């Protein structure tokens, strides 16, 4: 087996595990994980980058599933509600929750988005949110922030730049 084939196999296994976990989360929340929601989630989970709704629409169309944009947005709303995808506000793009394989902790995520390759990482942002909450409380302000985004360069792109 070549390295590329092995990597493809690992990617397929990762996506399958993500779909299985997403299905379980939908069941826990008593939300239907319809075929369309599953297809949209699979397209999003199959990449490390964030993808826009129209990109998902195009990917599904290339696989023979032609839909109206509103159908994609409704599926995305359900995926967001279940917490299996997140939305990068700055890009109006979506990515699969990177923590699906871990038990839910209730901690708030921080998203690290690479400006070079588009990869998105999800890390614990509790300390940042504690500071935000304290500053807001001191100003008698009630924040709505659910996550934080940080743009920059991932480790792999930084290493390529150094080479």
MODELLER restraints for C-alpha pairs under 7 A, 6 or more apart:
rsr = mdl.restraints
at = mdl.atoms
rsr.add(forms.Gaussian(group=physical.xy_distance, feature=features.Distance(at['CA:15:A'], at['CA:42:A']), mean=6.80, stdev=0.5))
rsr.add(forms.Gaussian(group=physical.xy_distance, feature=features.Distance(at['CA:15:A'], at['CA:45:A']), mean=5.93, stdev=0.5))
rsr.add(forms.Gaussian(group=physical.xy_distance, feature=features.Distance(at['CA:15:A'], at['CA:46:A']), mean=5.90, stdev=0.5))
rsr.add(forms.Gaussian(group=physical.xy_distance, feature=features.Distance(at['CA:18:A'], at['CA:100:A']), mean=6.55, stdev=0.5))
rsr.add(forms.Gaussian(group=physical.xy_distance, feature=features.Distance(at['CA:19:A'], at['CA:42:A']), mean=6.78, stdev=0.5))
rsr.add(forms.Gaussian(group=physical.xy_distance, feature=features.Distance(at['CA:21:A'], at['CA:100:A']), mean=6.31, stdev=0.5))
rsr.add(forms.Gaussian(group=physical.xy_distance, feature=features.Distance(at['CA:21:A'], at['CA:101:A']), mean=6.93, stdev=0.5))
rsr.add(forms.Gaussian(group=physical.xy_distance, feature=features.Distance(at['CA:22:A'], at['CA:84:A']), mean=6.01, stdev=0.5))
rsr.add(forms.Gaussian(group=physical.xy_distance, feature=features.Distance(at['CA:23:A'], at['CA:33:A']), mean=6.19, stdev=0.5))
rsr.add(forms.Gaussian(group=physical.xy_distance, feature=features.Distance(at['CA:25:A'], at['CA:82:A']), mean=6.84, stdev=0.5))
rsr.add(forms.Gaussian(group=physical.xy_distance, feature=features.Distance(at['CA:26:A'], at['CA:32:A']), mean=6.33, stdev=0.5))
rsr.add(forms.Gaussian(group=physical.xy_distance, feature=features.Distance(at['CA:26:A'], at['CA:33:A']), mean=5.98, stdev=0.5))
rsr.add(forms.Gaussian(group=physical.xy_distance, feature=features.Distance(at['CA:26:A'], at['CA:82:A']), mean=6.14, stdev=0.5))
rsr.add(forms.Gaussian(group=physical.xy_distance, feature=features.Distance(at['CA:36:A'], at['CA:75:A']), mean=6.87, stdev=0.5))
rsr.add(forms.Gaussian(group=physical.xy_distance, feature=features.Distance(at['CA:37:A'], at['CA:75:A']), mean=5.06, stdev=0.5))
rsr.add(forms.Gaussian(group=physical.xy_distance, feature=features.Distance(at['CA:40:A'], at['CA:56:A']), mean=6.74, stdev=0.5))
rsr.add(forms.Gaussian(group=physical.xy_distance, feature=features.Distance(at['CA:40:A'], at['CA:75:A']), mean=6.97, stdev=0.5))
rsr.add(forms.Gaussian(group=physical.xy_distance, feature=features.Distance(at['CA:43:A'], at['CA:56:A']), mean=6.41, stdev=0.5))
rsr.add(forms.Gaussian(group=physical.xy_distance, feature=features.Distance(at['CA:44:A'], at['CA:51:A']), mean=6.67, stdev=0.5))
rsr.add(forms.Gaussian(group=physical.xy_distance, feature=features.Distance(at['CA:44:A'], at['CA:95:A']), mean=5.71, stdev=0.5))
rsr.add(forms.Gaussian(group=physical.xy_distance, feature=features.Distance(at['CA:44:A'], at['CA:96:A']), mean=5.88, stdev=0.5))
rsr.add(forms.Gaussian(group=physical.xy_distance, feature=features.Distance(at['CA:45:A'], at['CA:95:A']), mean=6.81, stdev=0.5))
rsr.add(forms.Gaussian(group=physical.xy_distance, feature=features.Distance(at['CA:45:A'], at['CA:96:A']), mean=5.03, stdev=0.5))
rsr.add(forms.Gaussian(group=physical.xy_distance, feature=features.Distance(at['CA:48:A'], at['CA:119:A']), mean=5.03, stdev=0.5))
rsr.add(forms.Gaussian(group=physical.xy_distance, feature=features.Distance(at['CA:48:A'], at['CA:120:A']), mean=6.20, stdev=0.5))
rsr.add(forms.Gaussian(group=physical.xy_distance, feature=features.Distance(at['CA:49:A'], at['CA:95:A']), mean=6.66, stdev=0.5))
rsr.add(forms.Gaussian(group=physical.xy_distance, feature=features.Distance(at['CA:49:A'], at['CA:118:A']), mean=4.80, stdev=0.5))
rsr.add(forms.Gaussian(group=physical.xy_distance, feature=features.Distance(at['CA:49:A'], at['CA:119:A']), mean=4.08, stdev=0.5))
rsr.add(forms.Gaussian(group=physical.xy_distance, feature=features.Distance(at['CA:49:A'], at['CA:120:A']), mean=5.52, stdev=0.5))
rsr.add(forms.Gaussian(group=physical.xy_distance, feature=features.Distance(at['CA:50:A'], at['CA:93:A']), mean=5.48, stdev=0.5))
rsr.add(forms.Gaussian(group=physical.xy_distance, feature=features.Distance(at['CA:50:A'], at['CA:94:A']), mean=5.02, stdev=0.5))
rsr.add(forms.Gaussian(group=physical.xy_distance, feature=features.Distance(at['CA:50:A'], at['CA:95:A']), mean=4.64, stdev=0.5))
rsr.add(forms.Gaussian(group=physical.xy_distance, feature=features.Distance(at['CA:50:A'], at['CA:118:A']), mean=6.59, stdev=0.5))
rsr.add(forms.Gaussian(group=physical.xy_distance, feature=features.Distance(at['CA:50:A'], at['CA:119:A']), mean=6.93, stdev=0.5))
rsr.add(forms.Gaussian(group=physical.xy_distance, feature=features.Distance(at['CA:50:A'], at['CA:120:A']), mean=6.68, stdev=0.5))
rsr.add(forms.Gaussian(group=physical.xy_distance, feature=features.Distance(at['CA:51:A'], at['CA:93:A']), mean=4.97, stdev=0.5))
rsr.add(forms.Gaussian(group=physical.xy_distance, feature=features.Distance(at['CA:51:A'], at['CA:94:A']), mean=5.26, stdev=0.5))
rsr.add(forms.Gaussian(group=physical.xy_distance, feature=features.Distance(at['CA:51:A'], at['CA:95:A']), mean=6.50, stdev=0.5))
rsr.add(forms.Gaussian(group=physical.xy_distance, feature=features.Distance(at['CA:52:A'], at['CA:92:A']), mean=6.50, stdev=0.5))
rsr.add(forms.Gaussian(group=physical.xy_distance, feature=features.Distance(at['CA:52:A'], at['CA:93:A']), mean=4.29, stdev=0.5))
rsr.add(forms.Gaussian(group=physical.xy_distance, feature=features.Distance(at['CA:52:A'], at['CA:94:A']), mean=6.10, stdev=0.5))
rsr.add(forms.Gaussian(group=physical.xy_distance, feature=features.Distance(at['CA:53:A'], at['CA:72:A']), mean=6.57, stdev=0.5))
rsr.add(forms.Gaussian(group=physical.xy_distance, feature=features.Distance(at['CA:53:A'], at['CA:73:A']), mean=6.92, stdev=0.5))
rsr.add(forms.Gaussian(group=physical.xy_distance, feature=features.Distance(at['CA:53:A'], at['CA:93:A']), mean=6.94, stdev=0.5))
rsr.add(forms.Gaussian(group=physical.xy_distance, feature=features.Distance(at['CA:57:A'], at['CA:67:A']), mean=6.99, stdev=0.5))
rsr.add(forms.Gaussian(group=physical.xy_distance, feature=features.Distance(at['CA:57:A'], at['CA:69:A']), mean=6.95, stdev=0.5))
rsr.add(forms.Gaussian(group=physical.xy_distance, feature=features.Distance(at['CA:57:A'], at['CA:72:A']), mean=6.79, stdev=0.5))
rsr.add(forms.Gaussian(group=physical.xy_distance, feature=features.Distance(at['CA:60:A'], at['CA:66:A']), mean=6.79, stdev=0.5))
rsr.add(forms.Gaussian(group=physical.xy_distance, feature=features.Distance(at['CA:79:A'], at['CA:85:A']), mean=5.71, stdev=0.5))
rsr.add(forms.Gaussian(group=physical.xy_distance, feature=features.Distance(at['CA:80:A'], at['CA:86:A']), mean=6.07, stdev=0.5))
rsr.add(forms.Gaussian(group=physical.xy_distance, feature=features.Distance(at['CA:84:A'], at['CA:96:A']), mean=6.01, stdev=0.5))
rsr.add(forms.Gaussian(group=physical.xy_distance, feature=features.Distance(at['CA:84:A'], at['CA:97:A']), mean=5.18, stdev=0.5))
rsr.add(forms.Gaussian(group=physical.xy_distance, feature=features.Distance(at['CA:85:A'], at['CA:94:A']), mean=6.52, stdev=0.5))
rsr.add(forms.Gaussian(group=physical.xy_distance, feature=features.Distance(at['CA:85:A'], at['CA:95:A']), mean=5.49, stdev=0.5))
rsr.add(forms.Gaussian(group=physical.xy_distance, feature=features.Distance(at['CA:85:A'], at['CA:96:A']), mean=4.27, stdev=0.5))
rsr.add(forms.Gaussian(group=physical.xy_distance, feature=features.Distance(at['CA:85:A'], at['CA:97:A']), mean=4.92, stdev=0.5))
rsr.add(forms.Gaussian(group=physical.xy_distance, feature=features.Distance(at['CA:86:A'], at['CA:94:A']), mean=5.59, stdev=0.5))
rsr.add(forms.Gaussian(group=physical.xy_distance, feature=features.Distance(at['CA:86:A'], at['CA:95:A']), mean=5.56, stdev=0.5))
rsr.add(forms.Gaussian(group=physical.xy_distance, feature=features.Distance(at['CA:86:A'], at['CA:96:A']), mean=6.33, stdev=0.5))
rsr.add(forms.Gaussian(group=physical.xy_distance, feature=features.Distance(at['CA:86:A'], at['CA:97:A']), mean=6.22, stdev=0.5))
rsr.add(forms.Gaussian(group=physical.xy_distance, feature=features.Distance(at['CA:87:A'], at['CA:93:A']), mean=5.63, stdev=0.5))
rsr.add(forms.Gaussian(group=physical.xy_distance, feature=features.Distance(at['CA:87:A'], at['CA:94:A']), mean=4.45, stdev=0.5))
rsr.add(forms.Gaussian(group=physical.xy_distance, feature=features.Distance(at['CA:87:A'], at['CA:95:A']), mean=6.57, stdev=0.5))
rsr.add(forms.Gaussian(group=physical.xy_distance, feature=features.Distance(at['CA:88:A'], at['CA:94:A']), mean=6.04, stdev=0.5))
rsr.add(forms.Gaussian(group=physical.xy_distance, feature=features.Distance(at['CA:98:A'], at['CA:122:A']), mean=5.91, stdev=0.5))
rsr.add(forms.Gaussian(group=physical.xy_distance, feature=features.Distance(at['CA:107:A'], at['CA:124:A']), mean=6.68, stdev=0.5))
rsr.add(forms.Gaussian(group=physical.xy_distance, feature=features.Distance(at['CA:107:A'], at['CA:126:A']), mean=5.99, stdev=0.5))
rsr.add(forms.Gaussian(group=physical.xy_distance, feature=features.Distance(at['CA:108:A'], at['CA:124:A']), mean=6.37, stdev=0.5))
rsr.add(forms.Gaussian(group=physical.xy_distance, feature=features.Distance(at['CA:108:A'], at['CA:125:A']), mean=5.61, stdev=0.5))
rsr.add(forms.Gaussian(group=physical.xy_distance, feature=features.Distance(at['CA:108:A'], at['CA:126:A']), mean=5.65, stdev=0.5))
rsr.add(forms.Gaussian(group=physical.xy_distance, feature=features.Distance(at['CA:108:A'], at['CA:146:A']), mean=6.70, stdev=0.5))
rsr.add(forms.Gaussian(group=physical.xy_distance, feature=features.Distance(at['CA:108:A'], at['CA:147:A']), mean=6.17, stdev=0.5))
rsr.add(forms.Gaussian(group=physical.xy_distance, feature=features.Distance(at['CA:109:A'], at['CA:122:A']), mean=6.15, stdev=0.5))
rsr.add(forms.Gaussian(group=physical.xy_distance, feature=features.Distance(at['CA:109:A'], at['CA:123:A']), mean=5.61, stdev=0.5))
rsr.add(forms.Gaussian(group=physical.xy_distance, feature=features.Distance(at['CA:109:A'], at['CA:124:A']), mean=4.94, stdev=0.5))
rsr.add(forms.Gaussian(group=physical.xy_distance, feature=features.Distance(at['CA:109:A'], at['CA:125:A']), mean=4.92, stdev=0.5))
rsr.add(forms.Gaussian(group=physical.xy_distance, feature=features.Distance(at['CA:109:A'], at['CA:147:A']), mean=5.49, stdev=0.5))
rsr.add(forms.Gaussian(group=physical.xy_distance, feature=features.Distance(at['CA:110:A'], at['CA:122:A']), mean=5.80, stdev=0.5))
rsr.add(forms.Gaussian(group=physical.xy_distance, feature=features.Distance(at['CA:110:A'], at['CA:123:A']), mean=5.28, stdev=0.5))
rsr.add(forms.Gaussian(group=physical.xy_distance, feature=features.Distance(at['CA:110:A'], at['CA:124:A']), mean=5.93, stdev=0.5))
rsr.add(forms.Gaussian(group=physical.xy_distance, feature=features.Distance(at['CA:110:A'], at['CA:125:A']), mean=4.74, stdev=0.5))
rsr.add(forms.Gaussian(group=physical.xy_distance, feature=features.Distance(at['CA:110:A'], at['CA:147:A']), mean=5.53, stdev=0.5))
rsr.add(forms.Gaussian(group=physical.xy_distance, feature=features.Distance(at['CA:110:A'], at['CA:148:A']), mean=4.74, stdev=0.5))
rsr.add(forms.Gaussian(group=physical.xy_distance, feature=features.Distance(at['CA:110:A'], at['CA:149:A']), mean=5.89, stdev=0.5))
rsr.add(forms.Gaussian(group=physical.xy_distance, feature=features.Distance(at['CA:111:A'], at['CA:120:A']), mean=6.58, stdev=0.5))
rsr.add(forms.Gaussian(group=physical.xy_distance, feature=features.Distance(at['CA:111:A'], at['CA:121:A']), mean=5.68, stdev=0.5))
rsr.add(forms.Gaussian(group=physical.xy_distance, feature=features.Distance(at['CA:111:A'], at['CA:122:A']), mean=4.74, stdev=0.5))
rsr.add(forms.Gaussian(group=physical.xy_distance, feature=features.Distance(at['CA:111:A'], at['CA:123:A']), mean=6.37, stdev=0.5))
rsr.add(forms.Gaussian(group=physical.xy_distance, feature=features.Distance(at['CA:111:A'], at['CA:148:A']), mean=6.08, stdev=0.5))
rsr.add(forms.Gaussian(group=physical.xy_distance, feature=features.Distance(at['CA:111:A'], at['CA:149:A']), mean=4.72, stdev=0.5))
rsr.add(forms.Gaussian(group=physical.xy_distance, feature=features.Distance(at['CA:111:A'], at['CA:150:A']), mean=6.10, stdev=0.5))
rsr.add(forms.Gaussian(group=physical.xy_distance, feature=features.Distance(at['CA:112:A'], at['CA:120:A']), mean=5.53, stdev=0.5))
rsr.add(forms.Gaussian(group=physical.xy_distance, feature=features.Distance(at['CA:112:A'], at['CA:121:A']), mean=5.04, stdev=0.5))
rsr.add(forms.Gaussian(group=physical.xy_distance, feature=features.Distance(at['CA:112:A'], at['CA:122:A']), mean=6.40, stdev=0.5))
rsr.add(forms.Gaussian(group=physical.xy_distance, feature=features.Distance(at['CA:112:A'], at['CA:149:A']), mean=6.03, stdev=0.5))
rsr.add(forms.Gaussian(group=physical.xy_distance, feature=features.Distance(at['CA:112:A'], at['CA:150:A']), mean=4.89, stdev=0.5))
rsr.add(forms.Gaussian(group=physical.xy_distance, feature=features.Distance(at['CA:112:A'], at['CA:151:A']), mean=5.91, stdev=0.5))
rsr.add(forms.Gaussian(group=physical.xy_distance, feature=features.Distance(at['CA:113:A'], at['CA:119:A']), mean=5.90, stdev=0.5))
rsr.add(forms.Gaussian(group=physical.xy_distance, feature=features.Distance(at['CA:113:A'], at['CA:120:A']), mean=4.51, stdev=0.5))
rsr.add(forms.Gaussian(group=physical.xy_distance, feature=features.Distance(at['CA:113:A'], at['CA:121:A']), mean=6.57, stdev=0.5))
rsr.add(forms.Gaussian(group=physical.xy_distance, feature=features.Distance(at['CA:113:A'], at['CA:150:A']), mean=6.11, stdev=0.5))
rsr.add(forms.Gaussian(group=physical.xy_distance, feature=features.Distance(at['CA:113:A'], at['CA:151:A']), mean=4.79, stdev=0.5))
rsr.add(forms.Gaussian(group=physical.xy_distance, feature=features.Distance(at['CA:113:A'], at['CA:152:A']), mean=6.32, stdev=0.5))
rsr.add(forms.Gaussian(group=physical.xy_distance, feature=features.Distance(at['CA:114:A'], at['CA:120:A']), mean=6.39, stdev=0.5))
rsr.add(forms.Gaussian(group=physical.xy_distance, feature=features.Distance(at['CA:114:A'], at['CA:151:A']), mean=5.90, stdev=0.5))
rsr.add(forms.Gaussian(group=physical.xy_distance, feature=features.Distance(at['CA:114:A'], at['CA:152:A']), mean=5.13, stdev=0.5))
rsr.add(forms.Gaussian(group=physical.xy_distance, feature=features.Distance(at['CA:114:A'], at['CA:153:A']), mean=4.66, stdev=0.5))
rsr.add(forms.Gaussian(group=physical.xy_distance, feature=features.Distance(at['CA:114:A'], at['CA:154:A']), mean=5.30, stdev=0.5))
rsr.add(forms.Gaussian(group=physical.xy_distance, feature=features.Distance(at['CA:115:A'], at['CA:151:A']), mean=6.27, stdev=0.5))
rsr.add(forms.Gaussian(group=physical.xy_distance, feature=features.Distance(at['CA:115:A'], at['CA:152:A']), mean=5.56, stdev=0.5))
rsr.add(forms.Gaussian(group=physical.xy_distance, feature=features.Distance(at['CA:115:A'], at['CA:153:A']), mean=5.88, stdev=0.5))
rsr.add(forms.Gaussian(group=physical.xy_distance, feature=features.Distance(at['CA:116:A'], at['CA:153:A']), mean=6.45, stdev=0.5))
rsr.add(forms.Gaussian(group=physical.xy_distance, feature=features.Distance(at['CA:116:A'], at['CA:157:A']), mean=6.77, stdev=0.5))
rsr.add(forms.Gaussian(group=physical.xy_distance, feature=features.Distance(at['CA:136:A'], at['CA:142:A']), mean=6.33, stdev=0.5))
rsr.add(forms.Gaussian(group=physical.xy_distance, feature=features.Distance(at['CA:136:A'], at['CA:143:A']), mean=6.63, stdev=0.5))
